[in-house]
Amino acid sequence: MVGHGNDVRAEALPRELIVRRRFWEVVTSEKYFKWLLITPLLLVLVIFTFYPFFYCLYYSAHQFAMPRPPKFIGLDNFRAVLQDVNFWQALGRSFYLLLISTVVELTVAMGIALLFNREFKGQNIIRGLCLLPLLISPLAMSMIWNYILHYDLGMANHVLVKIGFSKVNWWTPKMALYTIAAISIWQWTPFSIFVLLAGLRSLPRDAFEAAKVDGATRWYTFRRLTLPMLMPMIMIIILLRTMWLIRIFDPLYGTTHGGVGTETLDWMVYRVAFVFFDVGTGSTLAVVSLFLTLIFCALLFRVLMKSLGAAE
């Protein structure tokens, strides 16, 4: 009877109001309301992610060197890229830079996080100062370091001369890649420090107290308890830093511009597409870089899931 009364009242309303009311009831229902909430995000992804990706994928199958019109050539661009020695050299530098930066950054961050995990005077001030590198724009930071490491005018060589050492040319082919790695490590180590510190603060104390009662040394406790428990945090850092380091660009733009043996894969994409205006080859390099990143990060994500399962 109640339902019948509602139908009568609904039929008494104008047709436009009935349609609008039913539409709003459907949209706000539990089944569809979640999609309504993420619609703005989906629009942003379509405009700024999916459209550029398919646009790039389209031109990767074309010979398109501006200002000439594009010409469809299928997979010829991919064959040419995979046979290019410069591509493999840039890819090797990218992974070498990734390996150096990740290992050094994790080692330094672990030591500082263990130090910050103890109570001492002025700890909040020191922790706040450690965040300063993250507050600087990567491009501005790289330009600042370029001036600091200048051979004649840089403060680094000035300090070295004052304490009795000779000047160092930081931008030689043998040193430049390590200098880029050092700049990246300096900026992003605070991120790793605070992730590891959060992990250390969340570890259960009972296991460490039991190990102390049993007479376990600090090194044994760290190796057998702390490190395995922190493995999920370590894998999160490795996963995020891998995604960032494979696409490293700002330190190169502010310092070497890809010269003196520092051209990485993303810089090669920029050089080919936006310096030589070979959009077809540049798009192909970008697609290859994306899929290599996805494959590598998928493997790391799988290891992360295993470490989370082991931690539980």
ROLO-984541 format. One record per residue (C-alpha): x, y, z; chain. Coordinates in nm, 4 decimals. Layout:
! residues N
<r><east>X</east><north>Y</north><up>Z</up><chain>A</chain></r>
...
END
This chain:
! residues 312
<r><east>0.0000</east><north>0.0000</north><up>0.0000</up><chain>A</chain></r>
<r><east>0.2829</east><north>0.2403</north><up>0.0848</up><chain>A</chain></r>
<r><east>0.4635</east><north>0.1622</north><up>-0.2396</up><chain>A</chain></r>
<r><east>0.1390</east><north>0.2182</north><up>-0.4326</up><chain>A</chain></r>
<r><east>0.0959</east><north>0.5584</north><up>-0.2681</up><chain>A</chain></r>
<r><east>0.4496</east><north>0.6603</north><up>-0.3669</up><chain>A</chain></r>
<r><east>0.3816</east><north>0.5603</north><up>-0.7273</up><chain>A</chain></r>
<r><east>0.0659</east><north>0.7740</north><up>-0.7284</up><chain>A</chain></r>
<r><east>0.2541</east><north>1.0757</north><up>-0.5916</up><chain>A</chain></r>
<r><east>0.5347</east><north>1.0209</north><up>-0.8475</up><chain>A</chain></r>
<r><east>0.2842</east><north>1.0055</north><up>-1.1329</up><chain>A</chain></r>
<r><east>0.1343</east><north>1.3329</north><up>-1.0115</up><chain>A</chain></r>
<r><east>0.4672</east><north>1.5108</north><up>-1.0674</up><chain>A</chain></r>
<r><east>0.5661</east><north>1.6536</north><up>-1.4069</up><chain>A</chain></r>
<r><east>0.7523</east><north>1.4086</north><up>-1.6343</up><chain>A</chain></r>
<r><east>1.0770</east><north>1.6135</north><up>-1.6304</up><chain>A</chain></r>
<r><east>1.0904</east><north>1.6081</north><up>-1.2514</up><chain>A</chain></r>
<r><east>1.0283</east><north>1.2326</north><up>-1.2441</up><chain>A</chain></r>
<r><east>1.3156</east><north>1.1651</north><up>-1.4886</up><chain>A</chain></r>
<r><east>1.5486</east><north>1.3985</north><up>-1.2989</up><chain>A</chain></r>
<r><east>1.4566</east><north>1.2398</north><up>-0.9648</up><chain>A</chain></r>
<r><east>1.5128</east><north>0.8840</north><up>-1.0909</up><chain>A</chain></r>
<r><east>1.8431</east><north>0.9831</north><up>-1.2522</up><chain>A</chain></r>
<r><east>1.9657</east><north>1.1366</north><up>-0.9251</up><chain>A</chain></r>
<r><east>1.8584</east><north>0.8277</north><up>-0.7280</up><chain>A</chain></r>
<r><east>2.0536</east><north>0.6011</north><up>-0.9658</up><chain>A</chain></r>
<r><east>2.3645</east><north>0.8226</north><up>-0.9602</up><chain>A</chain></r>
<r><east>2.3718</east><north>0.8488</north><up>-0.5816</up><chain>A</chain></r>
<r><east>2.3105</east><north>0.4782</north><up>-0.5273</up><chain>A</chain></r>
<r><east>2.5859</east><north>0.2678</north><up>-0.3739</up><chain>A</chain></r>
<r><east>2.6571</east><north>0.0982</north><up>-0.7074</up><chain>A</chain></r>
<r><east>2.7256</east><north>0.4142</north><up>-0.9103</up><chain>A</chain></r>
<r><east>2.8212</east><north>0.6837</north><up>-0.6572</up><chain>A</chain></r>
<r><east>3.1820</east><north>0.5591</north><up>-0.6300</up><chain>A</chain></r>
<r><east>3.2242</east><north>0.6092</north><up>-1.0054</up><chain>A</chain></r>
<r><east>3.0829</east><north>0.9602</north><up>-0.9731</up><chain>A</chain></r>
<r><east>3.3481</east><north>1.0448</north><up>-0.7129</up><chain>A</chain></r>
<r><east>3.6423</east><north>0.9298</north><up>-0.9274</up><chain>A</chain></r>
<r><east>3.5132</east><north>1.0883</north><up>-1.2502</up><chain>A</chain></r>
<r><east>3.7356</east><north>1.4014</north><up>-1.2120</up><chain>A</chain></r>
<r><east>4.0418</east><north>1.1804</north><up>-1.1659</up><chain>A</chain></r>
<r><east>3.9483</east><north>0.9723</north><up>-1.4701</up><chain>A</chain></r>
<r><east>3.9150</east><north>1.2891</north><up>-1.6775</up><chain>A</chain></r>
<r><east>4.2597</east><north>1.4064</north><up>-1.5681</up><chain>A</chain></r>
<r><east>4.4082</east><north>1.0651</north><up>-1.6527</up><chain>A</chain></r>
<r><east>4.2440</east><north>1.0629</north><up>-1.9958</up><chain>A</chain></r>
<r><east>4.3611</east><north>1.4146</north><up>-2.0819</up><chain>A</chain></r>
<r><east>4.7128</east><north>1.4086</north><up>-1.9373</up><chain>A</chain></r>
<r><east>4.8068</east><north>1.0375</north><up>-1.9457</up><chain>A</chain></r>
<r><east>4.6115</east><north>0.8194</north><up>-2.1849</up><chain>A</chain></r>
<r><east>4.5839</east><north>1.0681</north><up>-2.4715</up><chain>A</chain></r>
<r><east>4.9603</east><north>1.1504</north><up>-2.4745</up><chain>A</chain></r>
<r><east>5.0448</east><north>0.7798</north><up>-2.4458</up><chain>A</chain></r>
<r><east>4.8328</east><north>0.6755</north><up>-2.7455</up><chain>A</chain></r>
<r><east>4.9522</east><north>0.9832</north><up>-2.9354</up><chain>A</chain></r>
<r><east>5.3114</east><north>0.8747</north><up>-2.8706</up><chain>A</chain></r>
<r><east>5.2298</east><north>0.5136</north><up>-2.9594</up><chain>A</chain></r>
<r><east>5.0742</east><north>0.6306</north><up>-3.2863</up><chain>A</chain></r>
<r><east>5.3821</east><north>0.8264</north><up>-3.3936</up><chain>A</chain></r>
<r><east>5.6172</east><north>0.5454</north><up>-3.2911</up><chain>A</chain></r>
<r><east>5.4856</east><north>0.3593</north><up>-3.5953</up><chain>A</chain></r>
<r><east>5.5595</east><north>0.6550</north><up>-3.8265</up><chain>A</chain></r>
<r><east>5.8632</east><north>0.8130</north><up>-3.9813</up><chain>A</chain></r>
<r><east>5.8095</east><north>1.1694</north><up>-3.8679</up><chain>A</chain></r>
<r><east>6.0993</east><north>1.4126</north><up>-3.8770</up><chain>A</chain></r>
<r><east>5.9552</east><north>1.7642</north><up>-3.8605</up><chain>A</chain></r>
<r><east>5.8620</east><north>1.9543</north><up>-4.0737</up><chain>A</chain></r>
<r><east>5.8040</east><north>1.6582</north><up>-4.3081</up><chain>A</chain></r>
<r><east>5.4640</east><north>1.4869</north><up>-4.2834</up><chain>A</chain></r>
<r><east>5.4434</east><north>1.1535</north><up>-4.0978</up><chain>A</chain></r>
<r><east>5.4741</east><north>0.8319</north><up>-4.2984</up><chain>A</chain></r>
<r><east>5.3581</east><north>0.4940</north><up>-4.1672</up><chain>A</chain></r>
<r><east>5.6460</east><north>0.2429</north><up>-4.1406</up><chain>A</chain></r>
<r><east>5.5135</east><north>-0.0116</north><up>-3.8879</up><chain>A</chain></r>
<r><east>5.7775</east><north>-0.1527</north><up>-3.6525</up><chain>A</chain></r>
<r><east>6.0808</east><north>-0.0164</north><up>-3.8395</up><chain>A</chain></r>
<r><east>6.1443</east><north>0.2454</north><up>-3.5701</up><chain>A</chain></r>
<r><east>6.1600</east><north>-0.0239</north><up>-3.3009</up><chain>A</chain></r>
<r><east>6.4034</east><north>-0.2312</north><up>-3.5078</up><chain>A</chain></r>
<r><east>6.6246</east><north>0.0732</north><up>-3.5635</up><chain>A</chain></r>
<r><east>6.6212</east><north>0.1643</north><up>-3.1934</up><chain>A</chain></r>
<r><east>6.7100</east><north>-0.1877</north><up>-3.0782</up><chain>A</chain></r>
<r><east>7.0001</east><north>-0.1953</north><up>-3.3267</up><chain>A</chain></r>
<r><east>7.1290</east><north>0.1472</north><up>-3.2186</up><chain>A</chain></r>
<r><east>7.4484</east><north>0.1353</north><up>-3.0098</up><chain>A</chain></r>
<r><east>7.3664</east><north>0.4740</north><up>-2.8525</up><chain>A</chain></r>
<r><east>7.0385</east><north>0.3342</north><up>-2.7175</up><chain>A</chain></r>
<r><east>7.2101</east><north>0.0463</north><up>-2.5383</up><chain>A</chain></r>
<r><east>7.4790</east><north>0.2776</north><up>-2.4005</up><chain>A</chain></r>
<r><east>7.2149</east><north>0.5193</north><up>-2.2666</up><chain>A</chain></r>
<r><east>7.0181</east><north>0.2285</north><up>-2.1192</up><chain>A</chain></r>
<r><east>7.3328</east><north>0.0924</north><up>-1.9526</up><chain>A</chain></r>
<r><east>7.4108</east><north>0.4333</north><up>-1.8004</up><chain>A</chain></r>
<r><east>7.0539</east><north>0.4597</north><up>-1.6706</up><chain>A</chain></r>
<r><east>7.0727</east><north>0.1258</north><up>-1.4893</up><chain>A</chain></r>
<r><east>7.4266</east><north>0.1927</north><up>-1.3663</up><chain>A</chain></r>
<r><east>7.3121</east><north>0.5265</north><up>-1.2239</up><chain>A</chain></r>
<r><east>7.0117</east><north>0.3512</north><up>-1.0715</up><chain>A</chain></r>
<r><east>7.2312</east><north>0.0875</north><up>-0.9052</up><chain>A</chain></r>
<r><east>7.4850</east><north>0.3342</north><up>-0.7622</up><chain>A</chain></r>
<r><east>7.2251</east><north>0.5798</north><up>-0.6344</up><chain>A</chain></r>
<r><east>6.9997</east><north>0.3168</north><up>-0.4765</up><chain>A</chain></r>
<r><east>7.2778</east><north>0.1273</north><up>-0.2954</up><chain>A</chain></r>
<r><east>7.4510</east><north>0.4387</north><up>-0.1598</up><chain>A</chain></r>
<r><east>7.1266</east><north>0.6108</north><up>-0.0699</up><chain>A</chain></r>
<r><east>6.9898</east><north>0.3123</north><up>0.1224</up><chain>A</chain></r>
<r><east>7.3191</east><north>0.2601</north><up>0.3065</up><chain>A</chain></r>
<r><east>7.3485</east><north>0.6250</north><up>0.4137</up><chain>A</chain></r>
<r><east>6.9778</east><north>0.6544</north><up>0.4940</up><chain>A</chain></r>
<r><east>6.9833</east><north>0.3409</north><up>0.7098</up><chain>A</chain></r>
<r><east>7.2738</east><north>0.4711</north><up>0.9175</up><chain>A</chain></r>
<r><east>7.1127</east><north>0.8124</north><up>0.9704</up><chain>A</chain></r>
<r><east>6.7715</east><north>0.6581</north><up>1.0446</up><chain>A</chain></r>
<r><east>6.9261</east><north>0.4366</north><up>1.3139</up><chain>A</chain></r>
<r><east>7.0883</east><north>0.7473</north><up>1.4616</up><chain>A</chain></r>
<r><east>6.7628</east><north>0.9450</north><up>1.4536</up><chain>A</chain></r>
<r><east>6.5810</east><north>0.6553</north><up>1.6192</up><chain>A</chain></r>
<r><east>6.7586</east><north>0.7447</north><up>1.9433</up><chain>A</chain></r>
<r><east>6.6593</east><north>1.0319</north><up>2.1705</up><chain>A</chain></r>
<r><east>6.9041</east><north>1.3250</north><up>2.1786</up><chain>A</chain></r>
<r><east>6.8950</east><north>1.7006</north><up>2.2267</up><chain>A</chain></r>
<r><east>6.7996</east><north>1.9058</north><up>1.9238</up><chain>A</chain></r>
<r><east>6.6668</east><north>1.6045</north><up>1.7339</up><chain>A</chain></r>
<r><east>6.3631</east><north>1.7912</north><up>1.5973</up><chain>A</chain></r>
<r><east>6.5803</east><north>2.0721</north><up>1.4598</up><chain>A</chain></r>
<r><east>6.8203</east><north>1.8287</north><up>1.2923</up><chain>A</chain></r>
<r><east>6.5334</east><north>1.6298</north><up>1.1424</up><chain>A</chain></r>
<r><east>6.3833</east><north>1.9491</north><up>1.0061</up><chain>A</chain></r>
<r><east>6.7151</east><north>2.0504</north><up>0.8482</up><chain>A</chain></r>
<r><east>6.7379</east><north>1.7083</north><up>0.6816</up><chain>A</chain></r>
<r><east>6.4181</east><north>1.7860</north><up>0.4930</up><chain>A</chain></r>
<r><east>6.5641</east><north>2.0958</north><up>0.3243</up><chain>A</chain></r>
<r><east>6.7002</east><north>1.9164</north><up>0.0118</up><chain>A</chain></r>
<r><east>6.3518</east><north>1.7850</north><up>-0.0641</up><chain>A</chain></r>
<r><east>6.2109</east><north>2.1387</north><up>-0.0582</up><chain>A</chain></r>
<r><east>6.4348</east><north>2.2567</north><up>-0.3437</up><chain>A</chain></r>
<r><east>6.3223</east><north>2.2200</north><up>-0.7033</up><chain>A</chain></r>
<r><east>6.5308</east><north>1.9455</north><up>-0.8733</up><chain>A</chain></r>
<r><east>6.6203</east><north>2.1772</north><up>-1.1628</up><chain>A</chain></r>
<r><east>6.7193</east><north>2.4646</north><up>-0.9335</up><chain>A</chain></r>
<r><east>6.9125</east><north>2.2223</north><up>-0.7158</up><chain>A</chain></r>
<r><east>7.1097</east><north>2.0879</north><up>-1.0115</up><chain>A</chain></r>
<r><east>7.1975</east><north>2.4402</north><up>-1.1277</up><chain>A</chain></r>
<r><east>7.3149</east><north>2.5324</north><up>-0.7763</up><chain>A</chain></r>
<r><east>7.5383</east><north>2.2241</north><up>-0.7657</up><chain>A</chain></r>
<r><east>7.6714</east><north>2.3083</north><up>-1.1100</up><chain>A</chain></r>
<r><east>7.7980</east><north>2.6413</north><up>-0.9741</up><chain>A</chain></r>
<r><east>7.9293</east><north>2.4849</north><up>-0.6524</up><chain>A</chain></r>
<r><east>8.1291</east><north>2.2269</north><up>-0.8502</up><chain>A</chain></r>
<r><east>8.2629</east><north>2.4708</north><up>-1.1117</up><chain>A</chain></r>
<r><east>8.6341</east><north>2.4080</north><up>-1.1671</up><chain>A</chain></r>
<r><east>8.7523</east><north>2.7701</north><up>-1.1263</up><chain>A</chain></r>
<r><east>8.4684</east><north>2.9513</north><up>-0.9486</up><chain>A</chain></r>
<r><east>8.3063</east><north>2.6731</north><up>-0.7474</up><chain>A</chain></r>
<r><east>8.3044</east><north>2.6678</north><up>-0.3695</up><chain>A</chain></r>
<r><east>8.3922</east><north>2.2955</north><up>-0.3580</up><chain>A</chain></r>
<r><east>8.7313</east><north>2.3425</north><up>-0.5255</up><chain>A</chain></r>
<r><east>8.7921</east><north>2.6589</north><up>-0.3237</up><chain>A</chain></r>
<r><east>8.7499</east><north>2.4613</north><up>-0.0004</up><chain>A</chain></r>
<r><east>8.9720</east><north>2.1802</north><up>-0.1311</up><chain>A</chain></r>
<r><east>9.2518</east><north>2.4262</north><up>-0.2120</up><chain>A</chain></r>
<r><east>9.2187</east><north>2.5905</north><up>0.1308</up><chain>A</chain></r>
<r><east>9.2682</east><north>2.2583</north><up>0.3130</up><chain>A</chain></r>
<r><east>9.5672</east><north>2.1615</north><up>0.0996</up><chain>A</chain></r>
<r><east>9.4210</east><north>1.9515</north><up>-0.1830</up><chain>A</chain></r>
<r><east>9.4298</east><north>2.0205</north><up>-0.5553</up><chain>A</chain></r>
<r><east>9.1268</east><north>2.1163</north><up>-0.7631</up><chain>A</chain></r>
<r><east>8.9018</east><north>1.8419</north><up>-0.8981</up><chain>A</chain></r>
<r><east>8.7315</east><north>1.8560</north><up>-1.2361</up><chain>A</chain></r>
<r><east>8.3935</east><north>1.7116</north><up>-1.1451</up><chain>A</chain></r>
<r><east>8.2635</east><north>1.7084</north><up>-1.5021</up><chain>A</chain></r>
<r><east>8.5150</east><north>1.4887</north><up>-1.6832</up><chain>A</chain></r>
<r><east>8.3824</east><north>1.1799</north><up>-1.8678</up><chain>A</chain></r>
<r><east>8.5110</east><north>0.9604</north><up>-1.5830</up><chain>A</chain></r>
<r><east>8.3617</east><north>1.1714</north><up>-1.3024</up><chain>A</chain></r>
<r><east>8.0447</east><north>1.3271</north><up>-1.4444</up><chain>A</chain></r>
<r><east>7.8106</east><north>1.0294</north><up>-1.4041</up><chain>A</chain></r>
<r><east>7.9202</east><north>0.9820</north><up>-1.0421</up><chain>A</chain></r>
<r><east>7.8677</east><north>1.3534</north><up>-0.9799</up><chain>A</chain></r>
<r><east>7.5132</east><north>1.3286</north><up>-1.1165</up><chain>A</chain></r>
<r><east>7.4538</east><north>1.0287</north><up>-0.8885</up><chain>A</chain></r>
<r><east>7.5888</east><north>1.2227</north><up>-0.5888</up><chain>A</chain></r>
<r><east>7.3553</east><north>1.5152</north><up>-0.6594</up><chain>A</chain></r>
<r><east>7.0550</east><north>1.2817</north><up>-0.6807</up><chain>A</chain></r>
<r><east>7.1605</east><north>1.1008</north><up>-0.3617</up><chain>A</chain></r>
<r><east>7.2013</east><north>1.4310</north><up>-0.1752</up><chain>A</chain></r>
<r><east>6.8494</east><north>1.5420</north><up>-0.2639</up><chain>A</chain></r>
<r><east>6.6573</east><north>1.2181</north><up>-0.2130</up><chain>A</chain></r>
<r><east>6.8337</east><north>1.0589</north><up>0.0848</up><chain>A</chain></r>
<r><east>6.6041</east><north>1.2485</north><up>0.3304</up><chain>A</chain></r>
<r><east>6.3056</east><north>1.0710</north><up>0.1745</up><chain>A</chain></r>
<r><east>6.4639</east><north>0.7321</north><up>0.2442</up><chain>A</chain></r>
<r><east>6.5683</east><north>0.8410</north><up>0.5933</up><chain>A</chain></r>
<r><east>6.2172</east><north>0.9263</north><up>0.7063</up><chain>A</chain></r>
<r><east>6.0589</east><north>0.6186</north><up>0.5453</up><chain>A</chain></r>
<r><east>6.3079</east><north>0.3968</north><up>0.7289</up><chain>A</chain></r>
<r><east>6.2671</east><north>0.5978</north><up>1.0483</up><chain>A</chain></r>
<r><east>5.8908</east><north>0.5457</north><up>1.0343</up><chain>A</chain></r>
<r><east>5.9558</east><north>0.1742</north><up>0.9900</up><chain>A</chain></r>
<r><east>6.1962</east><north>0.1647</north><up>1.2854</up><chain>A</chain></r>
<r><east>5.9446</east><north>0.3414</north><up>1.5099</up><chain>A</chain></r>
<r><east>5.6779</east><north>0.0842</north><up>1.4215</up><chain>A</chain></r>
<r><east>5.8852</east><north>-0.2270</north><up>1.5011</up><chain>A</chain></r>
<r><east>5.7682</east><north>-0.4361</north><up>1.8000</up><chain>A</chain></r>
<r><east>5.9925</east><north>-0.3905</north><up>2.1043</up><chain>A</chain></r>
<r><east>5.9323</east><north>-0.7338</north><up>2.2569</up><chain>A</chain></r>
<r><east>6.1551</east><north>-0.9151</north><up>2.0074</up><chain>A</chain></r>
<r><east>6.4436</east><north>-0.6719</north><up>2.0630</up><chain>A</chain></r>
<r><east>6.4138</east><north>-0.6963</north><up>2.4412</up><chain>A</chain></r>
<r><east>6.4189</east><north>-1.0764</north><up>2.4177</up><chain>A</chain></r>
<r><east>6.7288</east><north>-1.0629</north><up>2.1955</up><chain>A</chain></r>
<r><east>6.8992</east><north>-0.8300</north><up>2.4442</up><chain>A</chain></r>
<r><east>6.8204</east><north>-1.0655</north><up>2.7321</up><chain>A</chain></r>
<r><east>6.9681</east><north>-1.3564</north><up>2.5309</up><chain>A</chain></r>
<r><east>7.2919</east><north>-1.1612</north><up>2.4891</up><chain>A</chain></r>
<r><east>7.2655</east><north>-1.0935</north><up>2.1150</up><chain>A</chain></r>
<r><east>7.5068</east><north>-0.8333</north><up>1.9796</up><chain>A</chain></r>
<r><east>7.3841</east><north>-0.5157</north><up>1.8069</up><chain>A</chain></r>
<r><east>7.5070</east><north>-0.6349</north><up>1.4699</up><chain>A</chain></r>
<r><east>7.3340</east><north>-0.9722</north><up>1.5105</up><chain>A</chain></r>
<r><east>7.0106</east><north>-0.7996</north><up>1.6193</up><chain>A</chain></r>
<r><east>7.0256</east><north>-0.5644</north><up>1.3235</up><chain>A</chain></r>
<r><east>7.0984</east><north>-0.8428</north><up>1.0751</up><chain>A</chain></r>
<r><east>6.8471</east><north>-1.0958</north><up>1.2106</up><chain>A</chain></r>
<r><east>6.5645</east><north>-0.8732</north><up>1.3395</up><chain>A</chain></r>
<r><east>6.5782</east><north>-0.5121</north><up>1.2214</up><chain>A</chain></r>
<r><east>6.6684</east><north>-0.5698</north><up>0.8574</up><chain>A</chain></r>
<r><east>6.4123</east><north>-0.8460</north><up>0.7841</up><chain>A</chain></r>
<r><east>6.1354</east><north>-0.6441</north><up>0.9527</up><chain>A</chain></r>
<r><east>6.2300</east><north>-0.3338</north><up>0.7526</up><chain>A</chain></r>
<r><east>6.2375</east><north>-0.5190</north><up>0.4213</up><chain>A</chain></r>
<r><east>5.8913</east><north>-0.3953</north><up>0.3103</up><chain>A</chain></r>
<r><east>6.0009</east><north>-0.0345</north><up>0.3706</up><chain>A</chain></r>
<r><east>6.3269</east><north>-0.0955</north><up>0.1862</up><chain>A</chain></r>
<r><east>6.1416</east><north>-0.2428</north><up>-0.1111</up><chain>A</chain></r>
<r><east>5.9038</east><north>0.0559</north><up>-0.1184</up><chain>A</chain></r>
<r><east>6.2045</east><north>0.2903</north><up>-0.1350</up><chain>A</chain></r>
<r><east>6.3692</east><north>0.0832</north><up>-0.4086</up><chain>A</chain></r>
<r><east>6.0465</east><north>0.0713</north><up>-0.6101</up><chain>A</chain></r>
<r><east>5.9820</east><north>0.4465</north><up>-0.5920</up><chain>A</chain></r>
<r><east>6.3435</east><north>0.5451</north><up>-0.6498</up><chain>A</chain></r>
<r><east>6.3631</east><north>0.3083</north><up>-0.9471</up><chain>A</chain></r>
<r><east>6.0684</east><north>0.4823</north><up>-1.1118</up><chain>A</chain></r>
<r><east>6.2282</east><north>0.8224</north><up>-1.0493</up><chain>A</chain></r>
<r><east>6.5862</east><north>0.7337</north><up>-1.1416</up><chain>A</chain></r>
<r><east>6.5019</east><north>0.5625</north><up>-1.4700</up><chain>A</chain></r>
<r><east>6.3366</east><north>0.8902</north><up>-1.5711</up><chain>A</chain></r>
<r><east>6.6124</east><north>1.1131</north><up>-1.4336</up><chain>A</chain></r>
<r><east>6.6253</east><north>1.4393</north><up>-1.6277</up><chain>A</chain></r>
<r><east>6.6551</east><north>1.7546</north><up>-1.4140</up><chain>A</chain></r>
<r><east>7.0120</east><north>1.6984</north><up>-1.2855</up><chain>A</chain></r>
<r><east>7.1277</east><north>1.6469</north><up>-1.6446</up><chain>A</chain></r>
<r><east>6.9476</east><north>1.9560</north><up>-1.7731</up><chain>A</chain></r>
<r><east>7.1008</east><north>2.1745</north><up>-1.5049</up><chain>A</chain></r>
<r><east>7.4562</east><north>2.0423</north><up>-1.5423</up><chain>A</chain></r>
<r><east>7.5919</east><north>1.8472</north><up>-1.8398</up><chain>A</chain></r>
<r><east>7.2977</east><north>1.8531</north><up>-2.0855</up><chain>A</chain></r>
<r><east>7.3694</east><north>1.4867</north><up>-2.1499</up><chain>A</chain></r>
<r><east>7.7312</east><north>1.5445</north><up>-2.2469</up><chain>A</chain></r>
<r><east>8.0608</east><north>1.3967</north><up>-2.1187</up><chain>A</chain></r>
<r><east>7.9176</east><north>1.0454</north><up>-2.1087</up><chain>A</chain></r>
<r><east>7.6064</east><north>1.1177</north><up>-1.8994</up><chain>A</chain></r>
<r><east>7.3306</east><north>1.0677</north><up>-2.1559</up><chain>A</chain></r>
<r><east>7.0638</east><north>0.8476</north><up>-2.0014</up><chain>A</chain></r>
<r><east>6.7627</east><north>0.6969</north><up>-2.1749</up><chain>A</chain></r>
<r><east>6.5229</east><north>0.9807</north><up>-2.0929</up><chain>A</chain></r>
<r><east>6.7756</east><north>1.2414</north><up>-2.2034</up><chain>A</chain></r>
<r><east>6.8130</east><north>1.0540</north><up>-2.5313</up><chain>A</chain></r>
<r><east>6.4348</east><north>1.0755</north><up>-2.5761</up><chain>A</chain></r>
<r><east>6.4513</east><north>1.4514</north><up>-2.5185</up><chain>A</chain></r>
<r><east>6.7494</east><north>1.5001</north><up>-2.7515</up><chain>A</chain></r>
<r><east>6.6028</east><north>1.3010</north><up>-3.0395</up><chain>A</chain></r>
<r><east>6.2467</east><north>1.4364</north><up>-3.0140</up><chain>A</chain></r>
<r><east>6.2952</east><north>1.7997</north><up>-2.9058</up><chain>A</chain></r>
<r><east>6.6441</east><north>1.8886</north><up>-3.0292</up><chain>A</chain></r>
<r><east>6.6582</east><north>1.7022</north><up>-3.3614</up><chain>A</chain></r>
<r><east>6.2745</east><north>1.7021</north><up>-3.3997</up><chain>A</chain></r>
<r><east>6.2683</east><north>1.3339</north><up>-3.4984</up><chain>A</chain></r>
<r><east>5.9278</east><north>1.2739</north><up>-3.3417</up><chain>A</chain></r>
<r><east>5.8939</east><north>0.9188</north><up>-3.4748</up><chain>A</chain></r>
<r><east>6.2196</east><north>0.7885</north><up>-3.3251</up><chain>A</chain></r>
<r><east>6.1701</east><north>0.9950</north><up>-3.0088</up><chain>A</chain></r>
<r><east>5.8230</east><north>0.8474</north><up>-2.9582</up><chain>A</chain></r>
<r><east>5.9646</east><north>0.4986</north><up>-3.0087</up><chain>A</chain></r>
<r><east>6.2328</east><north>0.5604</north><up>-2.7473</up><chain>A</chain></r>
<r><east>5.9696</east><north>0.6929</north><up>-2.5065</up><chain>A</chain></r>
<r><east>5.7512</east><north>0.3834</north><up>-2.5545</up><chain>A</chain></r>
<r><east>6.0498</east><north>0.1515</north><up>-2.5028</up><chain>A</chain></r>
<r><east>6.1505</east><north>0.3453</north><up>-2.1907</up><chain>A</chain></r>
<r><east>5.7968</east><north>0.3206</north><up>-2.0530</up><chain>A</chain></r>
<r><east>5.7672</east><north>-0.0544</north><up>-2.1052</up><chain>A</chain></r>
<r><east>6.1132</east><north>-0.1214</north><up>-1.9597</up><chain>A</chain></r>
<r><east>6.0154</east><north>0.0821</north><up>-1.6536</up><chain>A</chain></r>
<r><east>5.6861</east><north>-0.1059</north><up>-1.6181</up><chain>A</chain></r>
<r><east>5.8541</east><north>-0.4461</north><up>-1.6476</up><chain>A</chain></r>
<r><east>6.1300</east><north>-0.3624</north><up>-1.4003</up><chain>A</chain></r>
<r><east>5.8916</east><north>-0.2058</north><up>-1.1491</up><chain>A</chain></r>
<r><east>5.6479</east><north>-0.4985</north><up>-1.1835</up><chain>A</chain></r>
<r><east>5.9269</east><north>-0.7349</north><up>-1.0794</up><chain>A</chain></r>
<r><east>6.0137</east><north>-0.5119</north><up>-0.7830</up><chain>A</chain></r>
<r><east>5.6459</east><north>-0.4889</north><up>-0.6872</up><chain>A</chain></r>
<r><east>5.6259</east><north>-0.8667</north><up>-0.6853</up><chain>A</chain></r>
<r><east>5.9225</east><north>-0.8812</north><up>-0.4471</up><chain>A</chain></r>
<r><east>5.7529</east><north>-0.6143</north><up>-0.2330</up><chain>A</chain></r>
<r><east>5.4366</east><north>-0.8229</north><up>-0.2057</up><chain>A</chain></r>
<r><east>5.6423</east><north>-1.1254</north><up>-0.1009</up><chain>A</chain></r>
<r><east>5.8236</east><north>-0.9218</north><up>0.1645</up><chain>A</chain></r>
<r><east>5.4912</east><north>-0.7909</north><up>0.2979</up><chain>A</chain></r>
<r><east>5.3616</east><north>-1.1462</north><up>0.3178</up><chain>A</chain></r>
<r><east>5.6739</east><north>-1.2574</north><up>0.5021</up><chain>A</chain></r>
<r><east>5.6478</east><north>-0.9644</north><up>0.7437</up><chain>A</chain></r>
<r><east>5.2900</east><north>-1.0614</north><up>0.8317</up><chain>A</chain></r>
END
